[in-house]
Amino acid sequence: MTSTHRRETAKQKFLAGERISDIARALDVSANTIAAWKRRYGWEALDAAGRVKNAIADKLQSLLANDDNSPAHQAKIDRYLGYLERAERIRSQPLETSSLPDAPHSTRDESTPKKKRGRPKASEKNLIDADQTQALLDAFEEAIFDYQREWFDVRFKDGRIILKSRQIGATYYFALEALIIAITTGRNQIFVSASKKQAAQFRRNIIRFVKKALDIDLQGDPMRLILPDHEAGEVYLHFLGTQVSSVQGYSGDLYLDECAWVRKFEDIQEVASAMALQAVYRETYFTTPSTMDHDFYKFWTGATYNQDRAKDEQITINISHAALKEGQDCPDGYWRQIVTIEDAIRKGCTLFNLDKVKRKYSPARYAMLCLCQFIDYAASVFNFKLLHAALVEIAEKWKDVKPLEARPLAETECWLGYDPSGEGDDAAALVVIAPPNSQYKKYRVVEVIRMDDADYQQQFEQVELLLKRYNITYMGIDHQGEGSGVYQQVVSKLFPTAEGIRYDPEIKTQMIIKLQTLLKRGLIEIDNVYLDDVLPALLAIQRSGTRGGLPTYTAKRSADTGHADVAWALLHALQNAEFETLIELETESGSDEESLLFF
């Protein structure tokens, strides 16, 4: 049975009054697919037409039973016969060819004659015809959850801003949504991410989805799709990083993901939104929250809209979860929604064990990543924007790093910072840093490992693996409390010259100021892959005081963040940075700021 025949059979069974579950079993199709066909093709409206037809038939039957042979009566019979014929025609109408009746008009200029082109060969790469488009629509309907269907229902809003929980499938969904819009409207689709590598995730999702649904291997970057049954003929999918130079010169629907983590968001948003400036195109921004210091927060709250506007033209947007959980059109022209992990579960998401997630994250981390709450890091000793500026895409910046190889940096010198965990602690952490050399004049955070609930033996084994993976010339370890036993094991069995670090106010202050200086002068870079581990960890560190009134620095590891251990491990590695080296880097960078007198 062909797909079209199966849908027609399903429609007739539905119109005959059969239940969706029974139809699904009879045709060996999922109930979700039957429900999607019903919604897409308006079967309920056709069912209503059937009820109208039955009412007309009943009326006609009563007229025919009457022996009245007058011309007026015969005219009434003729009129109801016409009604019956029309109702039958409506009810038996053929299936629609488009599932997107609300789509904006085609982008093609109607004043321009259509180009005459031959039908592409079926073997041509990236060809998607009408039947394949329908198959993708069916697969898409089966793949999405209810909250994602809400996003699809508002796909033609001029702009959408969605604050969402981590790992609820937004990147996957929007990759598929963009594909569906591309092949049904002929509009180009543009994905902009914090890095080219991250943008490639959209491409991989599309390739896998089409492979599974059609057994077709899509190719190309940008990806050109051939649409032989659409007037556009072809459509392009672009996958871009956030380098300003890379996001200019394109036009199409825009998707910008993880906006609250993108560097220089205001600049990127200004350039990227110009891609969707034409009335036919749409903008979609979606992200997990970061900090209130990030430029995206102003965009989210409406503060960006209010800039340079007279007081009587400014707007107020209620950004509470209660106001936005079901989605809301806002006065700046954007549709906003907040989707927490709990919202997603309530709307059918089956990806999570909520109790497990809550055990994994501290309350503050859970609130940020899963309940979509921005964090105020004003009290942190590290500046969010400086940390963000230190993030790099290693494929573009570090040509000597080969992360998939057994020795990613070959024989390049590296330092290892280690913050052990004992029983009851939330995590241990290891951070590998490559210090400056003749080729690269900055400190580089090349690998970060967190070990949740790892015992001493597991931690010991991970240290051993890193010693084989990198040319480690220095190791700094927390040498107090639970760390003392681990330190002794490492010194005796793995790395005899490991330095034990005993915290006191002076040592902590030295470590903090050292990193602050590197950040301020742009002398440290962090692999963007470790953004979620490194930034929250460092931002959790705050200035406090000892019982004797001396200044020191603390982070409430288990209460406020599950990642502070990463910060301490990074600082342990940097403990090997010498004052003379920092002065040399300062001179080479050309900075005319004050000397590093605090060492």
C-alpha positions as CSV (number, residue, x, y, z in Angstrom):
1,M,0.0,0.0,0.0
2,T,1.5,3.4,-1.0
3,S,1.7,6.2,1.5
4,T,-1.0,8.2,-0.3
5,H,-3.3,5.2,-0.4
6,R,-2.7,4.5,3.3
7,R,-3.6,8.1,4.1
8,E,-6.7,8.0,2.0
9,T,-7.8,4.8,3.6
10,A,-7.2,6.3,7.1
11,K,-9.3,9.3,6.1
12,Q,-12.2,7.2,5.0
13,K,-12.0,5.1,8.2
14,F,-11.9,8.3,10.3
15,L,-14.9,9.8,8.5
16,A,-16.7,6.5,9.0
17,G,-16.4,7.0,12.7
18,E,-13.5,4.7,13.6
19,R,-11.2,5.6,16.5
20,I,-7.7,6.7,15.7
21,S,-6.1,3.9,17.7
22,D,-8.2,1.3,15.7
23,I,-7.2,2.9,12.4
24,A,-3.5,2.9,13.5
25,R,-3.6,-0.8,14.3
26,A,-5.4,-1.7,11.0
27,L,-3.0,0.2,8.8
28,D,0.2,-0.5,10.9
29,V,0.8,3.2,11.4
30,S,1.5,5.0,14.7
31,A,-1.5,6.8,16.3
32,N,0.6,10.0,16.3
33,T,0.8,9.8,12.5
34,I,-2.9,9.3,12.1
35,A,-3.5,12.3,14.5
36,A,-1.1,14.4,12.5
37,W,-2.8,13.5,9.2
38,K,-6.2,14.4,10.8
39,R,-4.9,17.8,11.9
40,R,-2.9,18.6,8.8
41,Y,-5.6,17.7,6.3
42,G,-8.6,19.0,8.2
43,W,-10.4,15.7,8.5
44,E,-12.5,17.1,11.3
45,A,-13.8,19.7,8.9
46,L,-14.6,17.0,6.4
47,D,-16.3,15.0,9.1
48,A,-18.4,18.1,9.8
49,A,-19.2,18.2,6.1
50,G,-20.3,14.5,6.4
51,R,-22.7,15.4,9.1
52,V,-24.1,18.2,7.0
53,K,-24.5,15.7,4.1
54,N,-26.5,13.3,6.4
55,A,-28.8,16.2,7.5
56,I,-29.4,17.1,3.9
57,A,-30.1,13.5,3.0
58,D,-32.6,13.2,5.8
59,K,-34.4,16.3,4.7
60,L,-34.4,15.1,1.1
61,Q,-35.8,11.8,2.1
62,S,-38.7,13.5,3.9
63,L,-39.4,15.6,0.8
64,L,-39.4,12.6,-1.4
65,A,-41.8,10.8,0.9
66,N,-44.3,13.7,0.4
67,D,-46.9,13.2,-2.4
68,D,-46.8,16.9,-3.2
69,N,-46.3,17.2,-7.0
70,S,-46.5,21.0,-7.1
71,P,-43.7,22.9,-9.0
72,A,-42.6,24.6,-5.7
73,H,-42.2,21.2,-4.0
74,Q,-40.3,19.8,-7.0
75,A,-38.1,22.9,-7.0
76,K,-37.3,22.3,-3.3
77,I,-36.3,18.7,-4.1
78,D,-34.0,19.8,-6.9
79,R,-32.5,22.4,-4.6
80,Y,-31.7,19.8,-1.9
81,L,-30.4,17.4,-4.5
82,G,-27.9,20.2,-5.4
83,Y,-27.0,20.6,-1.7
84,L,-26.4,16.9,-1.4
85,E,-24.2,16.8,-4.5
86,R,-22.1,19.8,-3.2
87,A,-21.7,18.2,0.3
88,E,-20.6,15.0,-1.3
89,R,-18.0,16.8,-3.4
90,I,-16.6,18.6,-0.3
91,R,-16.5,15.5,1.7
92,S,-14.6,13.5,-0.9
93,Q,-12.2,16.2,-1.8
94,P,-8.6,14.9,-2.5
95,L,-5.8,15.2,0.0
96,E,-4.1,18.6,0.1
97,T,-0.5,18.8,-1.3
98,S,0.8,21.2,1.4
99,S,0.7,20.9,5.1
100,L,1.6,24.6,5.6
101,P,-1.5,26.5,4.6
102,D,-0.5,29.5,6.7
103,A,2.9,29.9,5.1
104,P,3.8,33.3,3.8
105,H,3.9,33.8,0.1
106,S,6.8,32.5,-2.0
107,T,9.9,34.6,-2.0
108,R,9.9,34.6,-5.9
109,D,9.1,37.9,-7.5
110,E,5.8,37.2,-9.4
111,S,6.7,39.8,-11.9
112,T,9.7,37.7,-13.0
113,P,8.9,35.0,-15.5
114,K,9.6,31.5,-14.3
115,K,12.8,30.0,-15.6
116,K,12.2,27.0,-17.8
117,R,14.2,24.1,-16.4
118,G,14.2,20.4,-17.1
119,R,13.2,18.1,-14.3
120,P,16.3,17.1,-12.4
121,K,17.4,13.5,-12.7
122,A,16.2,11.3,-9.8
123,S,19.8,10.4,-9.1
124,E,20.9,14.1,-8.5
125,K,22.3,14.8,-5.1
126,N,20.1,16.4,-2.4
127,L,16.9,16.0,-4.5
128,I,13.7,16.0,-2.6
129,D,10.5,15.6,-4.5
130,A,6.8,16.0,-3.4
131,D,6.5,12.4,-2.2
132,Q,9.7,12.6,-0.2
133,T,8.6,16.0,1.2
134,Q,5.4,14.3,2.4
135,A,7.4,11.5,4.0
136,L,9.6,14.0,5.8
137,L,6.5,15.8,7.1
138,D,5.1,12.5,8.4
139,A,8.5,11.6,10.1
140,F,8.7,15.1,11.6
141,E,5.2,14.9,13.1
142,E,6.1,11.6,14.8
143,A,9.4,12.9,16.1
144,I,8.3,16.0,18.1
145,F,6.9,16.6,21.5
146,D,3.9,18.8,22.4
147,Y,6.0,21.8,23.4
148,Q,7.9,21.5,20.1
149,R,4.5,21.4,18.3
150,E,3.7,24.7,20.0
151,W,6.9,26.1,18.4
152,F,5.8,24.8,15.0
153,D,2.4,26.4,15.3
154,V,4.1,29.8,15.7
155,R,6.8,29.2,13.1
156,F,5.6,32.1,11.0
157,K,5.8,34.7,13.7
158,D,8.1,37.5,12.7
159,G,10.4,36.7,15.6
160,R,10.6,34.2,18.4
161,I,12.8,34.3,21.5
162,I,12.7,31.0,23.5
163,L,14.4,30.5,26.9
164,K,14.6,26.8,27.4
165,S,16.0,24.1,29.6
166,R,19.1,22.3,28.7
167,Q,18.8,19.0,26.8
168,I,15.1,19.3,25.8
169,G,15.9,18.8,22.1
170,A,15.7,22.4,20.9
171,T,18.7,22.2,18.5
172,Y,17.4,18.9,17.1
173,Y,13.9,20.3,16.7
174,F,14.9,23.6,15.1
175,A,17.1,21.8,12.6
176,L,14.1,19.7,11.5
177,E,11.7,22.7,11.5
178,A,14.1,24.7,9.3
179,L,14.3,21.7,6.9
180,I,10.5,21.4,6.7
181,I,10.1,25.1,6.1
182,A,12.8,25.1,3.5
183,I,11.4,22.3,1.4
184,T,7.7,23.5,1.7
185,T,8.3,27.3,1.2
186,G,11.5,27.5,-0.8
187,R,13.0,29.9,1.7
188,N,16.7,29.7,2.6
189,Q,17.5,28.8,6.2
190,I,20.5,30.2,8.1
191,F,21.9,28.8,11.3
192,V,24.2,30.9,13.4
193,S,26.0,29.4,16.5
194,A,28.7,30.4,18.9
195,S,31.1,28.4,16.7
196,K,31.2,26.8,13.3
197,K,31.6,23.5,15.1
198,Q,28.4,24.1,17.1
199,A,26.5,25.2,13.9
200,A,27.6,21.9,12.3
201,Q,25.3,20.1,14.9
202,F,22.3,21.5,13.0
203,R,23.7,20.0,9.8
204,R,24.3,16.6,11.4
205,N,20.8,16.5,12.8
206,I,19.3,17.2,9.3
207,I,21.5,14.6,7.6
208,R,20.6,11.9,10.2
209,F,16.9,12.7,10.0
210,V,16.7,12.6,6.2
211,K,18.9,9.5,6.1
212,K,16.5,7.7,8.5
213,A,13.3,8.9,6.8
214,L,14.3,8.6,3.2
215,D,17.6,6.7,3.1
216,I,19.2,9.7,1.4
217,D,22.6,11.0,2.2
218,L,22.5,14.8,2.1
219,Q,25.8,16.6,1.3
220,G,27.3,20.0,1.1
221,D,28.0,23.0,3.4
222,P,26.2,25.1,2.6
223,M,23.6,22.5,1.7
224,R,21.8,23.0,-1.6
225,L,18.5,21.1,-1.8
226,I,16.9,20.4,-5.2
227,L,13.1,20.8,-5.2
228,P,11.8,19.6,-8.6
229,D,8.1,20.0,-7.5
230,H,8.4,23.4,-6.0
231,E,8.5,26.7,-7.9
232,A,11.6,27.8,-6.1
233,G,13.5,24.9,-7.7
234,E,16.2,24.9,-5.0
235,V,16.9,26.1,-1.5
236,Y,20.0,26.6,0.6
237,L,20.8,25.8,4.2
238,H,23.7,27.8,5.7
239,F,25.6,26.8,8.8
240,L,27.7,29.7,10.2
241,G,29.7,30.6,13.3
242,T,29.5,34.0,14.9
243,Q,32.5,35.7,13.3
244,V,30.9,38.9,12.0
245,S,32.6,38.5,8.6
246,S,31.0,35.0,8.2
247,V,27.4,36.1,8.8
248,Q,27.1,38.9,6.2
249,G,25.8,38.6,2.7
250,Y,23.1,36.0,3.3
251,S,19.3,36.2,3.4
252,G,16.8,33.8,4.8
253,D,15.1,32.6,7.9
254,L,17.5,33.0,10.9
255,Y,18.1,30.6,13.7
256,L,20.6,31.8,16.4
257,D,21.1,29.3,19.2
258,E,22.6,29.6,22.7
259,C,22.4,33.4,22.4
260,A,23.0,33.9,26.1
261,W,26.5,32.4,25.6
262,V,27.5,34.1,22.3
263,R,30.3,36.6,22.5
264,K,29.4,40.1,21.5
265,F,25.8,39.2,21.1
266,E,24.6,42.7,20.3
267,D,27.0,43.0,17.3
268,I,26.2,39.5,16.1
269,Q,22.4,40.1,16.5
270,E,22.6,43.3,14.6
271,V,24.3,41.8,11.7
272,A,22.5,38.4,11.7
273,S,19.0,39.9,12.0
274,A,19.7,41.9,8.8
275,M,19.6,38.5,7.1
276,A,15.9,38.3,7.9
277,L,15.1,41.9,7.3
278,Q,12.8,41.2,4.3
279,A,9.2,40.8,5.3
280,V,9.0,37.2,4.2
281,Y,11.8,36.0,6.5
282,R,11.6,35.1,10.2
283,E,14.0,35.3,13.2
284,T,14.3,32.6,15.9
285,Y,16.5,33.0,19.0
286,F,16.7,30.2,21.6
287,T,19.1,29.6,24.5
288,T,19.6,28.4,28.0
289,P,20.1,31.4,30.4
290,S,23.5,32.6,31.5
291,T,24.1,35.7,33.5
292,M,22.3,39.0,33.8
293,D,25.6,40.7,32.7
294,H,25.3,39.2,29.2
295,D,24.0,41.4,26.4
296,F,21.3,38.9,25.6
297,Y,19.6,39.6,28.9
298,K,18.9,43.1,27.7
299,F,17.4,41.7,24.5
300,W,15.3,39.2,26.5
301,T,13.9,41.8,28.9
302,G,13.1,44.5,26.3
303,A,15.9,46.8,27.5
304,T,17.5,46.7,24.0
305,Y,14.2,47.9,22.5
306,N,14.0,50.8,24.9
307,Q,17.4,52.1,24.1
308,D,17.3,55.6,22.6
309,R,13.5,55.7,22.7
310,A,11.5,58.4,24.3
311,K,10.0,57.5,27.7
312,D,6.5,57.3,26.4
313,E,7.6,54.9,23.7
314,Q,9.3,52.5,26.0
315,I,7.8,49.1,26.8
316,T,7.6,46.7,29.8
317,I,7.7,43.0,29.3
318,N,6.7,40.5,32.0
319,I,9.4,37.9,31.7
320,S,8.2,35.7,34.5
321,H,7.7,32.0,33.9
322,A,4.0,32.4,34.8
323,A,3.5,35.0,32.0
324,L,5.6,33.2,29.3
325,K,5.2,29.4,29.9
326,E,2.5,29.1,27.2
327,G,4.1,31.7,24.9
328,Q,3.2,35.4,24.6
329,D,3.3,38.0,21.9
330,C,5.3,41.0,23.3
331,P,5.2,44.7,22.5
332,D,8.6,44.7,20.8
333,G,7.2,42.4,18.1
334,Y,8.8,39.1,19.4
335,W,6.9,36.0,20.6
336,R,8.5,34.8,23.8
337,Q,8.3,31.6,25.7
338,I,10.0,29.9,28.7
339,V,10.2,26.1,28.6
340,T,11.6,24.6,31.7
341,I,12.5,20.9,32.1
342,E,9.4,20.5,34.1
343,D,7.3,22.1,31.4
344,A,8.8,19.8,28.8
345,I,8.0,16.7,30.9
346,R,4.4,18.0,31.5
347,K,4.0,18.3,27.7
348,G,5.1,14.8,26.9
349,C,8.9,14.8,27.0
350,T,10.1,11.3,27.9
351,L,13.9,12.1,27.9
352,F,14.4,12.7,31.6
353,N,14.3,11.1,35.0
354,L,13.6,14.3,37.0
355,D,14.8,12.9,40.3
356,K,18.1,12.0,38.7
357,V,18.5,15.4,37.2
358,K,17.9,17.1,40.5
359,R,20.5,14.9,42.2
360,K,23.0,15.7,39.4
361,Y,22.8,19.5,39.8
362,S,23.0,21.7,42.9
363,P,19.8,23.8,43.5
364,A,21.3,26.9,42.0
365,R,22.7,25.0,38.9
366,Y,19.3,23.3,38.5
367,A,17.5,26.7,38.6
368,M,19.8,28.1,36.0
369,L,20.1,25.2,33.5
370,C,16.7,23.5,34.0
371,L,14.3,26.2,35.3
372,C,15.6,29.0,33.0
373,Q,16.7,31.4,35.7
374,F,19.4,34.0,34.9
375,I,22.1,34.2,37.5
376,D,23.4,37.5,38.9
377,Y,27.2,37.1,39.1
378,A,27.8,40.7,40.2
379,A,29.6,39.4,43.4
380,S,32.0,37.2,41.5
381,V,35.7,38.1,41.5
382,F,35.9,37.3,37.8
383,N,34.3,39.4,35.1
384,F,31.8,37.5,32.9
385,K,32.6,39.4,29.7
386,L,36.3,38.9,30.1
387,L,35.8,35.1,30.7
388,H,33.5,35.0,27.7
389,A,36.1,36.8,25.6
390,A,38.6,34.1,26.4
391,L,36.6,31.4,24.7
392,V,37.9,30.2,21.4
393,E,37.0,27.7,18.7
394,I,40.2,25.6,18.6
395,A,39.7,24.5,15.0
396,E,40.1,28.2,14.0
397,K,42.7,29.3,16.6
398,W,44.9,26.4,17.7
399,K,46.3,24.6,14.7
400,D,48.6,22.5,16.7
401,V,45.9,20.9,18.8
402,K,44.5,17.6,17.5
403,P,41.9,16.6,20.2
404,L,41.0,13.2,18.6
405,E,44.6,11.9,18.6
406,A,46.3,10.0,21.3
407,R,48.7,12.9,21.9
408,P,46.7,16.0,21.1
409,L,49.7,18.3,21.6
410,A,52.4,15.8,20.8
411,E,55.5,16.9,22.9
412,T,54.3,20.4,23.7
413,E,54.8,21.3,27.4
414,C,51.6,21.1,29.5
415,W,50.6,21.7,33.1
416,L,48.0,19.8,35.1
417,G,45.8,21.2,37.8
418,Y,44.0,18.7,40.0
419,D,41.3,19.3,42.7
420,P,40.5,15.9,44.3
421,S,37.2,14.9,45.8
422,G,36.7,12.8,48.8
423,E,33.6,10.9,50.1
424,G,30.6,13.3,50.1
425,D,32.1,15.9,47.8
426,D,30.3,16.5,44.5
427,A,33.1,16.2,42.0
428,A,36.8,16.0,41.3
429,A,38.3,18.1,38.5
430,L,41.4,18.0,36.3
431,V,42.4,20.9,34.0
432,V,45.2,20.7,31.4
433,I,46.8,24.0,30.4
434,A,49.4,24.6,27.7
435,P,51.7,27.5,28.8
436,P,53.0,30.0,26.3
437,N,55.7,28.8,23.8
438,S,57.5,30.2,20.7
439,Q,54.4,29.6,18.5
440,Y,51.6,30.6,20.9
441,K,52.0,33.4,23.3
442,K,49.0,32.7,25.5
443,Y,48.0,30.2,28.2
444,R,45.6,27.7,26.7
445,V,43.0,25.6,28.6
446,V,43.1,22.5,26.4
447,E,41.2,19.9,28.4
448,V,38.8,19.8,31.3
449,I,37.6,16.7,33.1
450,R,35.0,16.5,35.8
451,M,34.4,13.3,37.7
452,D,31.2,13.1,39.6
453,D,31.1,10.6,42.5
454,A,34.5,9.2,41.5
455,D,36.4,7.2,44.1
456,Y,40.2,7.7,44.7
457,Q,41.1,4.8,42.4
458,Q,39.0,6.2,39.5
459,Q,40.6,9.6,40.0
460,F,44.1,8.1,40.1
461,E,43.4,6.2,36.9
462,Q,42.2,9.4,35.1
463,V,45.4,11.3,36.2
464,E,47.5,8.4,34.8
465,L,45.7,8.6,31.5
466,L,46.3,12.4,31.2
467,L,50.0,11.8,32.0
468,K,50.1,9.5,28.9
469,R,48.0,11.9,26.8
470,Y,50.1,15.0,27.4
471,N,53.6,16.0,28.1
472,I,52.9,17.1,31.7
473,T,55.9,19.0,33.2
474,Y,54.0,20.4,36.2
475,M,51.2,19.2,38.4
476,G,49.5,21.2,41.1
477,I,47.2,19.4,43.7
478,D,45.2,20.5,46.6
479,H,47.3,19.2,49.5
480,Q,44.9,19.5,52.5
481,G,42.0,17.5,53.9
482,E,40.8,14.8,51.6
483,G,43.4,15.9,49.0
484,S,46.3,14.9,51.2
485,G,46.0,11.2,50.6
486,V,45.6,11.6,46.9
487,Y,48.6,13.8,46.7
488,Q,50.8,11.2,48.5
489,Q,49.6,8.5,46.0
490,V,50.3,10.7,43.0
491,V,53.8,11.7,44.3
492,S,54.8,8.1,45.2
493,K,53.4,6.3,42.1
494,L,52.9,8.8,39.2
495,F,54.5,12.2,39.4
496,P,57.2,12.7,42.1
497,T,57.5,16.4,41.5
498,A,53.8,17.2,41.9
499,E,53.3,20.4,44.0
500,G,51.0,20.2,47.0
501,I,49.0,23.5,47.4
502,R,47.9,24.4,50.9
503,Y,45.3,27.1,50.8
504,D,45.9,30.2,52.9
505,P,44.6,33.8,52.2
506,E,47.9,34.8,50.6
507,I,48.0,31.8,48.2
508,K,44.4,32.1,47.3
509,T,44.8,35.8,46.6
510,Q,47.8,35.2,44.4
511,M,46.0,32.5,42.4
512,I,42.9,34.7,41.9
513,I,44.9,37.9,40.9
514,K,47.0,35.9,38.5
515,L,44.0,34.7,36.5
516,Q,42.3,38.1,36.7
517,T,45.5,39.6,35.2
518,L,45.6,37.1,32.4
519,L,41.9,37.7,31.6
520,K,42.2,41.5,31.7
521,R,45.1,41.4,29.3
522,G,43.7,38.7,27.0
523,L,46.6,36.3,27.7
524,I,44.5,33.2,28.3
525,E,42.3,31.2,26.0
526,I,39.7,28.5,26.9
527,D,38.5,25.8,24.5
528,N,34.8,26.8,23.8
529,V,33.8,23.1,24.3
530,Y,34.4,23.5,28.1
531,L,32.2,26.7,28.4
532,D,29.6,25.1,30.6
533,D,32.2,23.7,33.0
534,V,34.7,26.5,33.3
535,L,32.6,29.7,33.3
536,P,30.1,28.8,36.0
537,A,32.9,27.4,38.1
538,L,35.0,30.6,38.0
539,L,31.9,32.9,38.4
540,A,31.0,31.0,41.6
541,I,34.1,32.3,43.4
542,Q,33.5,35.3,45.6
543,R,35.6,37.5,47.9
544,S,35.1,36.8,51.6
545,G,37.0,37.0,54.8
546,T,38.7,34.8,57.4
547,R,37.7,34.8,61.1
548,G,40.6,37.1,61.7
549,G,39.4,39.6,59.1
550,L,41.9,38.7,56.3
551,P,40.5,38.8,52.8
552,T,40.2,35.4,51.1
553,Y,38.1,33.7,48.4
554,T,35.5,31.0,48.6
555,A,32.9,29.1,46.5
556,K,30.1,27.1,48.1
557,R,30.7,24.1,46.0
558,S,27.8,21.8,47.0
559,A,25.2,24.5,47.7
560,D,25.7,27.0,45.0
561,T,27.4,25.2,42.1
562,G,28.5,21.7,41.2
563,H,31.4,23.0,39.2
564,A,33.7,25.1,41.6
565,D,36.1,22.2,41.6
566,V,36.9,23.0,38.0
567,A,37.9,26.6,38.9
568,W,40.3,25.4,41.7
569,A,41.9,22.9,39.4
570,L,42.5,25.6,36.7
571,L,44.0,27.9,39.4
572,H,46.2,25.0,40.6
573,A,47.6,24.6,37.1
574,L,48.3,28.3,36.8
575,Q,50.1,28.3,40.1
576,N,53.2,27.5,38.0
577,A,53.0,30.7,36.0
578,E,56.0,32.8,36.9
579,F,56.0,36.6,37.4
580,E,58.8,37.0,34.9
581,T,56.9,35.1,32.2
582,L,53.8,37.3,32.8
583,I,55.9,40.4,32.4
584,E,57.4,39.1,29.1
585,L,53.9,38.4,27.8
586,E,52.7,41.8,29.0
587,T,55.6,43.4,27.0
588,E,54.9,41.3,23.9
589,S,51.2,42.1,23.9
590,G,52.0,45.8,23.7
591,S,49.9,46.8,26.7
592,D,50.7,50.1,28.3
593,E,48.7,49.4,31.4
594,E,50.2,49.3,34.9
595,S,52.8,46.7,35.8
596,L,52.0,43.5,37.6
597,L,53.2,44.7,41.0
598,F,51.0,42.4,43.0
599,F,53.3,39.4,42.6
